[in-house]
Amino acid sequence: MKNANKKTDAQLLADVQAELSWDPSIKADDVSVRVKDGVVTLGGHTTTFADKWHAGCAAQRVSGVASLVSEIKVELAKGEGRDDTEVARNAEIALYWMAGLPKGSIKVKVDNGMMSLNGDVVWAYQIDAANAAVSRLQGVTDVSNNLVLTPRSCNDTVQSDIAAALKRCASAGATPVDVAVKGSQATLTGQVASAGERELARRAAWSAAGVNKVVDHITIAA
């Protein structure tokens, strides 16, 4: 049975456009939006990779968004381009000074503004932290985060720890997300209202010590 409260594609389109316009960090006139069967596709262009990232975050905040595809092109403003060597050096400095990242374990490569990060980290949050450290640098047009989470042994309470974290993060009245842990793999099942809520649940699972794989079977409310 279909949910009578499910947003139509037209409603989602209007809501995503409104959210993009509401966020002062985004030049909404330069970003196009398409919606089909709850899948939002962003197009157009931004002048920085950070602006592209902000646009994606804004779209995922909208309830009813099943998934997001970003086709936004980064077109650096005149005078904002940087030599690849300079961009790589600035990225290494940013990673060094980013609290919580292991020193010297992340390797940076830049090719025509497109940056790749390689190496091993212990915690999932460090993957996001590395991405945040470099995505706002001048001259960056794309970031390919290839960091690998080093396997660790899960303790006996990891399943209850994740469940407690999911409960703390759930919005009022939300249907609980179930978690099952086998070895170092956590599997999430249940239903949430938006892609943003699903991402919060994934982050909660990734934050558990010893988890190096999260299987996401969460669905968006239809």
Backbone as CSV, one residue per row, in Angstrom:
resi,resn,N_x,N_y,N_z,CA_x,CA_y,CA_z,C_x,C_y,C_z
1,MET,0.835,-1.194,0.000,0.000,0.000,0.000,0.871,1.245,0.000
2,LYS,0.507,2.189,-0.843,1.279,3.413,-0.925,0.935,4.359,0.212
3,ASN,1.903,5.054,0.675,1.720,6.028,1.742,1.103,7.289,1.169
4,ALA,-0.064,7.670,1.700,-0.759,8.852,1.189,0.034,10.120,1.435
5,ASN,0.950,10.055,2.406,1.745,11.237,2.735,3.039,11.329,1.927
6,LYS,3.273,10.348,1.065,4.498,10.374,0.269,4.499,11.589,-0.656
7,LYS,5.628,12.260,-0.706,5.744,13.426,-1.573,5.809,12.990,-3.033
8,THR,5.156,13.758,-3.890,5.286,13.523,-5.319,6.634,14.061,-5.785
9,ASP,7.026,13.675,-6.988,8.277,14.195,-7.534,8.231,15.713,-7.647
10,ALA,7.058,16.246,-7.987,6.917,17.702,-8.099,7.120,18.381,-6.747
11,GLN,6.581,17.761,-5.683,6.762,18.323,-4.343,8.225,18.248,-3.912
12,LEU,8.865,17.123,-4.197,10.285,16.991,-3.865,11.119,18.022,-4.616
13,LEU,10.797,18.217,-5.885,11.519,19.205,-6.685,11.417,20.584,-6.051
14,ALA,10.197,20.961,-5.658,9.993,22.274,-5.046,10.729,22.383,-3.717
15,ASP,10.700,21.313,-2.915,11.346,21.350,-1.600,12.871,21.417,-1.719
16,VAL,13.429,20.660,-2.642,14.885,20.689,-2.823,15.324,22.052,-3.337
17,GLN,14.591,22.605,-4.289,14.924,23.936,-4.800,14.844,24.980,-3.690
18,ALA,13.829,24.847,-2.829,13.680,25.788,-1.718,14.832,25.654,-0.727
19,GLU,15.261,24.418,-0.454,16.364,24.200,0.486,17.674,24.745,-0.071
20,LEU,17.883,24.574,-1.368,19.084,25.125,-2.001,19.090,26.648,-1.921
21,SER,17.925,27.248,-2.133,17.821,28.710,-2.069,17.985,29.219,-0.640
22,TRP,17.576,28.400,0.330,17.626,28.795,1.738,19.050,28.805,2.274
23,ASP,19.908,27.923,1.761,21.283,27.791,2.246,22.148,28.899,1.655
24,PRO,22.668,29.804,2.503,23.436,30.945,1.987,24.775,30.568,1.360
25,SER,25.233,29.338,1.585,26.525,28.929,1.025,26.401,28.429,-0.410
26,ILE,25.168,28.399,-0.933,24.924,27.844,-2.264,24.359,28.909,-3.192
27,LYS,24.913,29.006,-4.389,24.347,29.864,-5.428,23.329,29.024,-6.191
28,ALA,22.092,29.051,-5.697,21.067,28.137,-6.199,20.761,28.339,-7.680
29,ASP,20.940,29.551,-8.181,20.635,29.813,-9.591,21.534,29.014,-10.528
30,ASP,22.687,28.575,-10.036,23.644,27.841,-10.872,23.485,26.325,-10.766
31,VAL,22.546,25.878,-9.909,22.351,24.444,-9.685,20.964,24.034,-10.172
32,SER,20.916,23.041,-11.045,19.635,22.540,-11.543,19.226,21.293,-10.762
33,VAL,17.918,21.033,-10.735,17.390,19.889,-9.983,16.422,19.098,-10.862
34,ARG,16.606,17.782,-10.876,15.653,16.874,-11.521,15.261,15.804,-10.500
35,VAL,14.007,15.356,-10.571,13.536,14.319,-9.651,12.757,13.271,-10.433
36,LYS,13.079,12.018,-10.192,12.327,10.911,-10.798,12.249,9.772,-9.797
37,ASP,11.029,9.423,-9.423,10.794,8.326,-8.476,11.558,8.523,-7.173
38,GLY,11.626,9.760,-6.708,12.281,10.062,-5.439,13.776,10.237,-5.517
39,VAL,14.366,9.961,-6.677,15.810,10.131,-6.860,16.085,11.543,-7.362
40,VAL,16.888,12.276,-6.619,17.202,13.668,-6.954,18.537,13.729,-7.684
41,THR,18.547,14.405,-8.823,19.776,14.609,-9.588,20.077,16.097,-9.649
42,LEU,21.258,16.469,-9.190,21.695,17.862,-9.230,22.622,18.060,-10.417
43,GLY,22.412,19.152,-11.147,23.267,19.488,-12.276,23.726,20.927,-12.170
44,GLY,24.236,21.452,-13.271,24.725,22.826,-13.257,26.186,22.897,-12.881
45,HIS,26.569,23.997,-12.254,27.983,24.168,-11.906,28.142,24.983,-10.632
46,THR,29.298,24.822,-10.007,29.700,25.646,-8.865,31.131,26.101,-9.110
47,THR,31.562,27.084,-8.348,32.925,27.600,-8.538,33.935,26.951,-7.601
48,THR,33.460,26.138,-6.650,34.365,25.400,-5.762,33.792,24.013,-5.501
49,PHE,34.674,23.079,-5.151,34.220,21.740,-4.794,33.403,21.783,-3.506
50,ALA,33.770,22.678,-2.597,33.033,22.805,-1.334,31.578,23.178,-1.591
51,ASP,31.331,24.079,-2.567,29.958,24.467,-2.889,29.171,23.278,-3.448
52,LYS,29.833,22.449,-4.242,29.190,21.240,-4.764,28.791,20.325,-3.613
53,TRP,29.686,20.174,-2.651,29.410,19.332,-1.484,28.246,19.886,-0.665
54,HIS,28.224,21.205,-0.460,27.132,21.838,0.293,25.788,21.609,-0.394
55,ALA,25.770,21.683,-1.721,24.521,21.476,-2.455,23.998,20.059,-2.242
56,GLY,24.891,19.078,-2.261,24.488,17.705,-2.021,23.938,17.505,-0.620
57,CYS,24.583,18.113,0.361,24.112,18.015,1.749,22.729,18.637,1.899
58,ALA,22.513,19.778,1.241,21.222,20.462,1.324,20.112,19.582,0.759
59,ALA,20.370,18.946,-0.379,19.361,18.087,-0.993,19.031,16.895,-0.104
60,GLN,20.038,16.324,0.537,19.818,15.151,1.381,19.072,15.483,2.669
61,ARG,19.050,16.745,3.034,18.305,17.135,4.240,16.796,17.068,4.032
62,VAL,16.350,17.097,2.801,14.916,17.145,2.500,14.291,15.768,2.713
63,SER,13.235,15.708,3.489,12.562,14.434,3.734,11.921,13.921,2.448
64,GLY,11.981,12.606,2.263,11.406,11.994,1.074,12.394,11.728,-0.032
65,VAL,13.608,12.288,0.081,14.633,12.046,-0.936,15.175,10.627,-0.758
66,ALA,14.967,9.779,-1.773,15.394,8.385,-1.672,16.892,8.248,-1.874
67,SER,17.426,8.943,-2.851,18.864,8.927,-3.103,19.238,10.154,-3.911
68,LEU,20.537,10.408,-3.978,21.031,11.626,-4.623,22.103,11.291,-5.644
69,VAL,21.994,11.920,-6.803,23.024,11.834,-7.840,23.505,13.253,-8.115
70,SER,24.797,13.488,-7.970,25.344,14.825,-8.221,26.132,14.834,-9.518
71,GLU,25.624,15.587,-10.486,26.305,15.777,-11.768,26.837,17.203,-11.890
72,ILE,26.931,17.882,-10.763,27.421,19.261,-10.747,28.880,19.304,-11.198
73,LYS,29.185,20.227,-12.071,30.553,20.434,-12.531,31.182,21.587,-11.750
74,VAL,32.428,21.417,-11.368,33.155,22.487,-10.684,33.926,23.290,-11.728
75,GLU,33.563,24.554,-11.870,34.230,25.456,-12.811,34.877,26.575,-12.003
76,LEU,36.161,26.448,-11.771,36.867,27.412,-10.933,36.766,28.812,-11.516
77,ALA,36.550,29.778,-10.630,36.481,31.174,-11.060,37.845,31.626,-11.578
78,LYS,37.837,32.634,-12.402,39.078,33.150,-12.972,40.032,33.560,-11.853
79,GLY,41.257,33.075,-11.937,42.260,33.397,-10.929,42.269,32.466,-9.738
80,GLU,41.296,31.519,-9.668,41.216,30.602,-8.527,41.948,29.286,-8.775
81,GLY,42.381,29.056,-10.003,43.117,27.835,-10.301,44.478,27.824,-9.624
82,ARG,44.948,26.635,-9.283,46.235,26.481,-8.616,47.025,25.361,-9.282
83,ASP,48.343,25.466,-9.239,49.203,24.405,-9.724,48.975,23.152,-8.884
84,ASP,48.985,21.984,-9.542,48.728,20.731,-8.823,49.691,20.515,-7.664
85,THR,50.936,20.898,-7.847,51.926,20.741,-6.776,51.553,21.587,-5.571
86,GLU,51.084,22.803,-5.826,50.675,23.687,-4.730,49.451,23.136,-4.017
87,VAL,48.479,22.629,-4.794,47.269,22.058,-4.197,47.626,20.859,-3.324
88,ALA,48.506,19.993,-3.816,48.909,18.812,-3.045,49.624,19.206,-1.761
89,ARG,50.502,20.197,-1.850,51.230,20.651,-0.662,50.265,21.235,0.370
90,ASN,49.308,22.040,-0.083,48.324,22.618,0.833,47.459,21.531,1.470
91,ALA,47.145,20.486,0.700,46.355,19.383,1.244,47.125,18.638,2.329
92,GLU,48.396,18.408,2.103,49.221,17.723,3.104,49.298,18.527,4.393
93,ILE,49.389,19.845,4.261,49.419,20.707,5.449,48.083,20.640,6.181
94,ALA,46.976,20.703,5.416,45.644,20.654,6.025,45.419,19.334,6.752
95,LEU,45.856,18.236,6.161,45.701,16.925,6.791,46.555,16.818,8.054
96,TYR,47.745,17.401,8.012,48.645,17.347,9.169,48.028,18.064,10.368
97,TRP,47.384,19.199,10.105,46.845,20.003,11.194,45.404,19.650,11.562
98,MET,44.808,18.689,10.861,43.446,18.265,11.174,43.476,17.336,12.379
99,ALA,42.861,17.756,13.466,42.874,16.962,14.700,42.253,15.588,14.465
100,GLY,42.893,14.568,15.028,42.348,13.220,14.974,42.806,12.377,13.812
101,LEU,43.579,12.956,12.885,44.073,12.176,11.756,45.481,11.664,12.035
102,PRO,45.761,10.414,11.671,47.110,9.865,11.885,48.123,10.580,11.000
103,LYS,49.192,11.050,11.586,50.188,11.828,10.852,50.945,10.950,9.845
104,GLY,51.016,11.423,8.622,51.821,10.767,7.606,51.243,9.516,6.984
105,SER,50.025,9.133,7.362,49.472,7.877,6.842,48.595,8.081,5.607
106,ILE,48.301,9.343,5.274,47.434,9.635,4.129,48.266,10.254,3.009
107,LYS,48.216,9.632,1.847,48.966,10.107,0.693,48.041,10.886,-0.244
108,VAL,48.556,11.992,-0.763,47.768,12.879,-1.620,48.331,12.882,-3.035
109,LYS,47.426,12.794,-4.004,47.807,12.932,-5.407,46.822,13.878,-6.077
110,VAL,47.330,14.809,-6.880,46.472,15.780,-7.567,46.794,15.770,-9.054
111,ASP,45.754,15.660,-9.862,45.908,15.678,-11.319,44.875,16.628,-11.904
112,ASN,45.336,17.795,-12.360,44.458,18.802,-12.953,43.326,19.187,-11.997
113,GLY,43.671,19.340,-10.718,42.701,19.755,-9.714,41.921,18.623,-9.084
114,MET,42.002,17.427,-9.675,41.287,16.272,-9.139,42.184,15.552,-8.139
115,MET,41.741,15.509,-6.891,42.564,14.989,-5.802,42.138,13.586,-5.407
116,SER,43.114,12.736,-5.109,42.833,11.410,-4.567,43.574,11.246,-3.248
117,LEU,42.895,10.635,-2.283,43.468,10.356,-0.971,43.605,8.849,-0.817
118,ASN,44.784,8.382,-0.425,45.033,6.956,-0.257,45.752,6.702,1.065
119,GLY,45.483,5.539,1.649,46.123,5.187,2.907,45.174,4.427,3.810
120,ASP,45.608,4.165,5.028,44.816,3.421,6.008,44.502,4.297,7.211
121,VAL,43.287,4.135,7.746,42.900,4.811,8.980,42.241,3.789,9.902
122,VAL,42.110,4.148,11.166,41.568,3.220,12.162,40.069,3.409,12.360
123,TRP,39.611,4.652,12.247,38.206,4.973,12.509,37.530,5.511,11.254
124,ALA,36.231,5.210,11.108,35.479,5.686,9.945,35.387,7.208,9.922
125,TYR,35.297,7.844,11.103,35.175,9.301,11.125,36.405,9.973,10.516
126,GLN,37.553,9.263,10.545,38.775,9.841,9.989,38.696,9.960,8.466
127,ILE,37.920,9.094,7.837,37.708,9.193,6.391,36.969,10.483,6.072
128,ASP,35.915,10.765,6.841,35.156,12.004,6.643,35.988,13.226,6.997
129,ALA,36.789,13.111,8.062,37.613,14.245,8.493,38.641,14.607,7.430
130,ALA,39.230,13.600,6.809,40.203,13.859,5.743,39.535,14.548,4.566
131,ASN,38.342,14.100,4.232,37.596,14.711,3.132,37.294,16.175,3.437
132,ALA,36.866,16.438,4.674,36.543,17.810,5.071,37.775,18.703,5.055
133,ALA,38.927,18.136,5.404,40.158,18.930,5.484,40.594,19.462,4.133
134,VAL,40.342,18.700,3.066,40.870,19.090,1.748,39.825,19.649,0.796
135,SER,38.545,19.414,1.068,37.514,19.778,0.092,37.333,21.278,-0.076
136,ARG,37.785,22.063,0.902,37.601,23.512,0.829,38.845,24.249,0.313
137,LEU,39.853,23.514,-0.079,41.078,24.146,-0.558,40.881,24.734,-1.954
138,GLN,41.512,25.870,-2.195,41.449,26.485,-3.512,42.112,25.589,-4.549
139,GLY,41.514,25.534,-5.726,42.080,24.751,-6.818,41.592,23.326,-6.900
140,VAL,40.822,22.861,-5.904,40.316,21.489,-5.904,39.019,21.426,-6.709
141,THR,38.950,20.522,-7.676,37.735,20.359,-8.471,36.997,19.062,-8.151
142,ASP,37.670,18.115,-7.522,37.028,16.857,-7.154,37.910,16.151,-6.130
143,VAL,37.290,15.319,-5.287,38.036,14.545,-4.293,37.608,13.088,-4.378
144,SER,38.563,12.207,-4.619,38.324,10.773,-4.614,38.940,10.206,-3.336
145,ASN,38.085,9.835,-2.393,38.548,9.372,-1.089,38.677,7.851,-1.107
146,ASN,39.909,7.371,-1.216,40.174,5.931,-1.291,40.743,5.371,0.012
147,LEU,40.554,6.094,1.111,41.095,5.641,2.389,40.440,4.329,2.811
148,VAL,41.245,3.449,3.390,40.780,2.124,3.790,40.730,2.042,5.310
149,LEU,39.612,1.532,5.816,39.469,1.353,7.258,40.184,0.078,7.682
150,THR,41.166,0.208,8.562,41.938,-0.943,9.026,41.068,-1.845,9.899
151,PRO,40.990,-3.145,9.593,40.148,-4.054,10.382,40.566,-4.091,11.848
152,ARG,39.564,-4.121,12.715,39.800,-4.271,14.150,38.799,-5.272,14.693
153,SER,39.082,-5.825,15.833,38.171,-6.791,16.441,37.048,-6.071,17.169
154,CYS,35.816,-6.539,16.939,34.669,-5.972,17.647,34.604,-6.537,19.065
155,ASN,34.141,-5.724,20.006,33.938,-6.248,21.351,32.518,-6.792,21.479
156,ASP,32.215,-7.411,22.599,30.937,-8.100,22.777,29.749,-7.153,22.847
157,THR,29.971,-5.891,23.136,28.857,-4.957,23.322,28.615,-4.075,22.106
158,VAL,29.301,-4.337,20.984,29.218,-3.415,19.856,27.796,-3.302,19.309
159,GLN,27.031,-4.417,19.298,25.671,-4.354,18.772,24.791,-3.456,19.632
160,SER,24.862,-3.627,20.951,24.061,-2.781,21.839,24.556,-1.339,21.818
161,ASP,25.860,-1.149,21.616,26.407,0.209,21.532,25.854,0.940,20.312
162,ILE,25.813,0.242,19.167,25.272,0.857,17.951,23.785,1.138,18.118
163,ALA,23.048,0.181,18.693,21.610,0.364,18.899,21.334,1.584,19.768
164,ALA,22.144,1.762,20.813,21.972,2.923,21.688,22.259,4.221,20.939
165,ALA,23.288,4.205,20.085,23.625,5.396,19.303,22.513,5.734,18.321
166,LEU,21.930,4.716,17.679,20.826,4.940,16.749,19.621,5.533,17.467
167,LYS,19.361,5.051,18.679,18.234,5.563,19.451,18.447,7.021,19.828
168,ARG,19.678,7.377,20.182,19.969,8.772,20.548,19.786,9.711,19.363
169,CYS,20.107,9.228,18.156,20.076,10.086,16.967,18.717,10.122,16.287
170,ALA,17.823,9.190,16.641,16.541,9.108,15.950,15.666,10.311,16.273
171,SER,14.924,10.782,15.280,13.995,11.881,15.501,12.772,11.363,16.242
172,ALA,12.053,12.272,16.891,10.890,11.895,17.688,9.857,11.180,16.818
173,GLY,9.370,10.039,17.300,8.345,9.303,16.573,8.866,8.447,15.444
174,ALA,10.160,8.437,15.233,10.738,7.672,14.126,10.691,6.177,14.426
175,THR,10.522,5.373,13.372,10.569,3.923,13.515,12.007,3.490,13.777
176,PRO,12.246,2.669,14.797,13.622,2.283,15.123,14.312,1.551,13.971
177,VAL,15.597,1.783,13.827,16.424,1.057,12.868,17.063,-0.113,13.604
178,ASP,16.918,-1.312,13.054,17.480,-2.505,13.685,18.923,-2.710,13.240
179,VAL,19.735,-3.255,14.127,21.144,-3.504,13.810,21.505,-4.936,14.190
180,ALA,22.253,-5.586,13.318,22.783,-6.922,13.595,24.275,-6.894,13.304
181,VAL,25.065,-7.479,14.196,26.521,-7.475,14.041,27.029,-8.908,13.950
182,LYS,27.831,-9.162,12.917,28.483,-10.458,12.756,29.935,-10.201,12.415
183,GLY,30.826,-10.612,13.310,32.236,-10.298,13.113,32.440,-8.794,13.164
184,SER,33.012,-8.244,12.108,33.241,-6.796,12.047,32.248,-6.101,11.128
185,GLN,31.173,-6.816,10.760,30.165,-6.260,9.853,28.884,-5.926,10.600
186,ALA,28.370,-4.711,10.391,27.098,-4.289,10.971,26.069,-4.164,9.854
187,THR,24.890,-4.753,10.054,23.819,-4.690,9.062,22.653,-3.895,9.632
188,LEU,22.214,-2.888,8.893,21.129,-2.013,9.323,19.879,-2.292,8.501
189,THR,18.736,-2.425,9.166,17.457,-2.605,8.488,16.421,-1.705,9.136
190,GLY,15.409,-1.341,8.371,14.361,-0.475,8.887,13.975,0.567,7.861
191,GLN,13.190,1.532,8.298,12.689,2.564,7.400,12.845,3.932,8.042
192,VAL,13.308,4.900,7.252,13.475,6.271,7.733,12.797,7.220,6.757
193,ALA,12.748,8.503,7.130,11.998,9.474,6.336,12.788,10.084,5.193
194,SER,14.109,10.064,5.275,14.898,10.752,4.252,16.277,10.119,4.105
195,ALA,16.943,10.474,3.011,18.309,10.002,2.790,19.240,10.539,3.866
196,GLY,18.942,11.736,4.369,19.749,12.319,5.431,19.693,11.495,6.705
197,GLU,18.486,11.017,7.074,18.350,10.184,8.268,19.056,8.839,8.072
198,ARG,18.990,8.317,6.861,19.701,7.065,6.582,21.206,7.255,6.749
199,GLU,21.712,8.396,6.303,23.138,8.667,6.439,23.529,8.798,7.909
200,LEU,22.665,9.406,8.730,22.939,9.505,10.166,23.040,8.115,10.794
201,ALA,22.155,7.214,10.378,22.191,5.849,10.905,23.480,5.145,10.490
202,ARG,23.886,5.342,9.244,25.130,4.735,8.771,26.328,5.260,9.559
203,ARG,26.333,6.553,9.808,27.443,7.146,10.554,27.499,6.605,11.984
204,ALA,26.326,6.396,12.574,26.292,5.847,13.928,26.921,4.457,13.955
205,ALA,26.616,3.650,12.949,27.186,2.301,12.888,28.692,2.345,12.639
206,TRP,29.111,3.231,11.743,30.542,3.341,11.435,31.354,3.827,12.636
207,SER,30.702,4.483,13.579,31.417,5.035,14.731,31.766,3.978,15.773
208,ALA,31.214,2.784,15.625,31.475,1.727,16.607,32.874,1.150,16.420
209,ALA,33.558,0.926,17.526,34.905,0.356,17.475,34.867,-1.041,16.873
210,GLY,35.710,-1.283,15.885,35.823,-2.604,15.293,35.002,-2.835,14.046
211,VAL,34.047,-1.962,13.759,33.225,-2.128,12.555,34.006,-1.650,11.336
212,ASN,34.202,-2.545,10.367,34.879,-2.130,9.136,34.021,-2.331,7.891
213,LYS,32.753,-2.731,8.101,31.814,-2.812,6.985,30.403,-2.587,7.499
214,VAL,29.652,-1.733,6.809,28.255,-1.479,7.155,27.394,-1.837,5.950
215,VAL,26.486,-2.792,6.141,25.543,-3.182,5.091,24.242,-2.430,5.340
216,ASP,23.843,-1.630,4.374,22.700,-0.736,4.539,21.476,-1.296,3.817
217,HIS,20.523,-1.820,4.595,19.250,-2.283,4.039,18.116,-1.341,4.452
218,ILE,18.465,-0.134,4.847,17.460,0.849,5.254,16.728,1.365,4.021
219,THR,15.412,1.502,4.133,14.614,2.050,3.038,14.051,3.412,3.433
220,ILE,13.716,4.199,2.413,13.082,5.499,2.632,11.576,5.301,2.620
221,ALA,10.878,5.923,3.564,9.429,5.777,3.670,8.753,6.098,2.345
222,ALA,7.909,5.179,1.885,7.229,5.360,0.593,5.820,5.877,0.792
